[in-house]
Amino acid sequence: GLLALGVSFVILTGGIDISVGSVMTFSSVMSGIALTRWGFPLPLAILFGFLVGACCGAINGFAVAKMFLPPFIATMAMQMVTKGLSLVVSGIKPVYFTSAPGYQNIATGNFLGIKGFYNAIIILIIFAVLAYILFSKTLIGRYSLSIGSNEEATRLSGVKVDRWKIGIYSLCGLFAGFAGLIMSSRLNSAQPQLGVGYELEAIAAAVIGGNSLNGGEGSITGTIIGALIISSLTNGLRIMSVSTELQSAIVGVVLALAVYFDKVRKKNSQ
């Protein structure tokens, strides 16, 4: 859900970010390294992980806006870099947060006292509200839609398109950093080989929720609904004991169908 919220802003601009899964992993690994090897206090280590995610997003934005790389190529390069660095920095071993008692409660705790209503759910709701406010009440949401609808017209109207693109990709990376916190908290460790494939589910959630891959159309509410659909689909497949490989294939088919129906809908509306 957190990854889908972040990638939605990029998709609104007409771009794509396939690095969010590996950036999520890299952020959690660097946070763990800062805590266990560099002696950072836990709050500072968590903040460091967020900054790593935002920096990765900023580099993606710079590559797209200033180096004129296609978003797919720029973010694929970031995916490969962060995937490799996660393995190198961690020594191909999990980074455990055992030196930080209570770290696991960040995601799996239950401060409301309602059975089954874990903190991670509250965090997702909070960030969904924040993303909705950013989308509907601030310039970053308006300019995301404007850039996706007609980038050149937006540029001619005086908007610093390159700066906003870098900011939007940075926001996506920041959301990936928060997702890394939740994932590492659930496992009480940063797993360097985890994260690949999450970008597919995040993009699928955004597209199923009505965010057009052509840009200029979408909503945060739709993204949340799409994330719930994807989660229900994957959990249902697991309950049915469907193999992991086949799960990925089914999610891929669902994504392809979602894009197809989006194209058909736009063609009919025209």
C-alpha positions as CSV (number, residue, x, y, z in Angstrom):
1,G,0.0,0.0,0.0
2,L,2.8,2.5,0.9
3,L,4.7,1.7,-2.3
4,A,1.5,2.1,-4.4
5,L,0.9,5.5,-2.8
6,G,4.3,6.7,-3.7
7,V,4.4,5.3,-7.2
8,S,1.0,6.8,-7.9
9,F,2.4,10.3,-8.0
10,V,5.1,9.2,-10.5
11,I,2.5,7.5,-12.7
12,L,0.4,10.7,-12.6
13,T,3.2,12.5,-14.4
14,G,3.3,9.9,-17.1
15,G,6.4,8.2,-15.7
16,I,7.0,4.9,-14.0
17,D,9.2,3.7,-11.1
18,I,10.2,0.0,-11.1
19,S,12.8,0.5,-8.4
20,V,10.5,1.0,-5.4
21,G,10.8,-2.6,-4.3
22,S,14.6,-2.6,-4.2
23,V,14.8,0.9,-2.8
24,M,12.5,-0.3,0.0
25,T,15.0,-3.1,0.7
26,F,18.0,-0.8,0.4
27,S,16.5,1.8,2.8
28,S,15.8,-0.9,5.5
29,V,19.3,-2.4,5.1
30,M,21.0,1.0,5.4
31,S,18.9,1.8,8.4
32,G,20.0,-1.5,10.0
33,I,23.6,-0.9,9.2
34,A,23.4,2.6,10.7
35,L,22.0,1.1,13.9
36,T,24.1,-2.0,14.3
37,R,27.5,-1.0,12.8
38,W,27.7,2.7,13.0
39,G,26.1,3.1,16.4
40,F,23.3,5.4,15.4
41,P,20.4,5.7,18.0
42,L,17.2,4.0,16.7
43,P,15.3,7.2,15.8
44,L,18.3,8.6,13.8
45,A,18.8,5.2,12.1
46,I,15.1,5.2,11.1
47,L,15.4,8.7,9.8
48,F,18.6,7.8,7.9
49,G,16.6,5.0,6.1
50,F,14.0,7.5,5.0
51,L,16.7,9.9,3.7
52,V,18.3,7.0,1.7
53,G,14.9,6.3,0.1
54,A,14.3,10.0,-0.7
55,C,17.9,10.3,-2.2
56,C,17.3,7.3,-4.4
57,G,14.1,8.9,-5.7
58,A,15.9,12.2,-6.3
59,I,18.5,10.4,-8.4
60,N,15.7,8.8,-10.4
61,G,14.1,12.2,-10.9
62,F,17.4,13.8,-11.9
63,A,18.1,11.0,-14.4
64,V,14.6,11.5,-16.0
65,A,14.5,15.3,-15.9
66,K,18.1,16.4,-16.5
67,M,19.7,13.4,-18.2
68,F,16.6,12.8,-20.4
69,L,16.6,9.0,-19.7
70,P,13.3,7.3,-20.2
71,P,11.7,6.6,-16.7
72,F,11.7,2.9,-17.3
73,I,15.5,2.8,-18.0
74,A,16.4,5.3,-15.2
75,T,14.4,3.4,-12.6
76,M,15.5,0.0,-13.9
77,A,19.1,1.1,-13.4
78,M,18.3,2.3,-9.9
79,Q,16.7,-1.1,-9.2
80,M,19.8,-2.9,-10.2
81,V,22.1,-0.6,-8.3
82,T,20.1,-0.7,-5.0
83,K,19.6,-4.5,-5.4
84,G,23.4,-5.0,-5.7
85,L,24.3,-2.5,-2.9
86,S,21.9,-4.2,-0.5
87,L,23.7,-7.5,-1.0
88,V,27.2,-5.9,-0.8
89,V,26.6,-3.7,2.2
90,S,24.8,-6.4,4.2
91,G,27.3,-9.1,3.2
92,I,24.4,-11.2,1.8
93,K,23.2,-11.7,5.3
94,P,20.1,-10.3,7.1
95,V,20.7,-7.3,9.3
96,Y,18.9,-8.0,12.6
97,F,17.4,-5.3,14.9
98,T,17.8,-7.3,18.0
99,S,19.8,-4.5,19.6
100,A,16.6,-2.3,19.5
101,P,14.0,-3.9,21.8
102,G,10.5,-3.0,20.7
103,Y,11.5,-2.3,17.1
104,Q,9.2,-5.1,15.9
105,N,6.2,-3.4,17.7
106,I,6.4,-0.5,15.2
107,A,4.5,-2.6,12.7
108,T,3.1,-5.5,14.7
109,G,2.2,-3.8,17.9
110,N,-1.4,-2.9,18.8
111,F,-1.6,0.4,20.6
112,L,-5.4,0.6,20.1
113,G,-6.0,-2.7,21.8
114,I,-8.3,-4.0,19.1
115,K,-7.6,-7.6,18.2
116,G,-6.0,-8.0,14.7
117,F,-5.8,-4.2,14.2
118,Y,-2.0,-3.8,14.0
119,N,0.0,-0.6,14.0
120,A,0.9,-1.1,10.4
121,I,-2.8,-0.7,9.4
122,I,-2.9,2.6,11.3
123,I,0.3,3.8,9.6
124,L,-1.1,3.0,6.2
125,I,-4.3,4.9,6.9
126,I,-2.3,7.9,8.1
127,F,-0.1,7.9,5.0
128,A,-3.1,7.4,2.8
129,V,-4.7,10.6,4.3
130,L,-1.4,12.5,3.9
131,A,-1.1,11.3,0.3
132,Y,-4.7,12.4,-0.4
133,I,-4.0,15.9,1.1
134,L,-0.8,16.1,-1.0
135,F,-2.7,15.1,-4.1
136,S,-5.8,17.2,-3.7
137,K,-4.7,20.3,-1.7
138,T,-1.1,21.0,-2.7
139,L,0.9,22.0,-5.7
140,I,2.7,18.7,-6.0
141,G,-0.7,16.9,-6.7
142,R,-1.8,19.6,-9.2
143,Y,1.5,19.7,-11.0
144,S,1.7,15.9,-11.2
145,L,-1.6,15.9,-13.0
146,S,-0.6,18.9,-15.2
147,I,2.8,17.4,-16.2
148,G,1.1,14.1,-17.0
149,S,-1.6,15.8,-19.1
150,N,0.6,18.0,-21.1
151,E,4.2,18.5,-20.0
152,E,5.2,21.1,-22.6
153,A,2.1,23.3,-21.9
154,T,2.9,23.0,-18.1
155,R,6.5,24.1,-18.8
156,L,5.4,27.0,-21.0
157,S,3.0,28.2,-18.3
158,G,6.0,28.9,-16.1
159,V,6.2,25.8,-14.0
160,K,9.7,24.5,-13.2
161,V,8.9,21.0,-14.6
162,D,12.3,19.5,-14.0
163,R,12.4,20.6,-10.3
164,W,8.9,19.2,-9.7
165,K,9.8,15.9,-11.4
166,I,12.8,15.5,-9.1
167,G,10.6,16.3,-6.1
168,I,7.9,13.9,-7.2
169,Y,10.4,11.0,-7.6
170,S,11.9,11.9,-4.3
171,L,8.5,11.7,-2.7
172,C,8.1,8.2,-4.2
173,G,11.5,7.2,-2.8
174,L,10.4,8.5,0.6
175,F,7.3,6.4,0.6
176,A,9.6,3.4,-0.3
177,G,11.7,4.3,2.8
178,F,8.6,4.2,5.0
179,A,7.7,0.9,3.4
180,G,11.1,-0.4,4.3
181,L,10.6,0.5,7.9
182,I,7.3,-1.4,8.0
183,M,8.8,-4.5,6.3
184,S,11.9,-4.6,8.5
185,S,9.8,-4.1,11.6
186,R,7.5,-7.0,10.7
187,L,10.5,-9.3,10.3
188,N,12.7,-7.6,13.0
189,S,15.4,-7.6,10.3
190,A,16.4,-6.2,7.0
191,Q,16.4,-8.9,4.4
192,P,18.8,-7.9,1.5
193,Q,17.1,-10.3,-1.0
194,L,13.6,-9.2,-0.2
195,G,11.8,-6.5,-2.2
196,V,12.1,-7.6,-5.8
197,G,8.6,-8.1,-7.2
198,Y,7.0,-5.6,-4.9
199,E,7.2,-2.9,-7.6
200,L,4.9,-5.1,-9.8
201,E,2.2,-5.3,-7.1
202,A,2.6,-1.5,-6.3
203,I,2.2,-0.5,-10.0
204,A,-0.7,-3.0,-10.4
205,A,-2.4,-1.5,-7.4
206,A,-2.1,2.0,-8.8
207,V,-3.3,1.0,-12.3
208,I,-6.2,-1.1,-11.0
209,G,-7.1,1.9,-8.9
210,G,-7.6,4.0,-12.0
211,N,-4.2,5.7,-12.4
212,S,-3.6,5.9,-16.2
213,L,-0.1,4.9,-17.3
214,N,-0.3,7.7,-19.8
215,G,-0.4,10.2,-16.9
216,G,-2.7,13.0,-16.1
217,E,-5.5,10.8,-14.6
218,G,-5.8,9.0,-11.2
219,S,-6.7,9.3,-7.6
220,I,-5.3,8.3,-4.2
221,T,-8.6,6.7,-3.2
222,G,-8.4,4.5,-6.2
223,T,-4.8,3.5,-5.4
224,I,-5.9,2.3,-1.9
225,I,-8.8,0.4,-3.4
226,G,-6.3,-1.2,-5.9
227,A,-3.9,-2.1,-3.1
228,L,-6.7,-3.8,-1.2
229,I,-7.7,-5.7,-4.4
230,I,-4.1,-6.9,-5.0
231,S,-3.6,-7.8,-1.3
232,S,-6.9,-9.8,-1.3
233,L,-5.8,-11.5,-4.5
234,T,-2.3,-12.5,-3.3
235,N,-3.6,-13.6,0.2
236,G,-6.4,-15.6,-1.5
237,L,-3.9,-17.4,-3.7
238,R,-1.7,-18.2,-0.7
239,I,-4.7,-19.6,1.2
240,M,-5.4,-21.7,-1.9
241,S,-1.8,-23.0,-1.7
242,V,-0.9,-21.6,-5.1
243,S,2.8,-21.6,-5.7
244,T,4.8,-18.4,-5.5
245,E,5.8,-18.6,-9.1
246,L,2.2,-19.0,-10.3
247,Q,1.1,-16.1,-8.0
248,S,3.4,-13.8,-9.8
249,A,2.1,-15.0,-13.2
250,I,-1.5,-14.3,-12.1
251,V,-0.7,-10.8,-10.8
252,G,1.1,-10.1,-14.1
253,V,-2.0,-11.2,-16.1
254,V,-4.2,-9.0,-13.8
255,L,-1.9,-6.0,-14.4
256,A,-2.0,-6.6,-18.2
257,L,-5.8,-6.7,-18.2
258,A,-6.0,-3.6,-16.1
259,V,-3.9,-1.7,-18.5
260,Y,-5.9,-3.1,-21.5
261,F,-9.3,-2.0,-20.0
262,D,-7.8,1.4,-19.2
263,K,-6.8,1.8,-22.8
264,V,-10.3,0.6,-24.0
265,R,-12.0,3.0,-21.6
266,K,-10.0,6.0,-22.7
267,K,-10.6,5.1,-26.4
268,N,-14.3,4.9,-25.8
269,S,-14.4,8.2,-23.9
270,Q,-12.7,9.9,-26.9
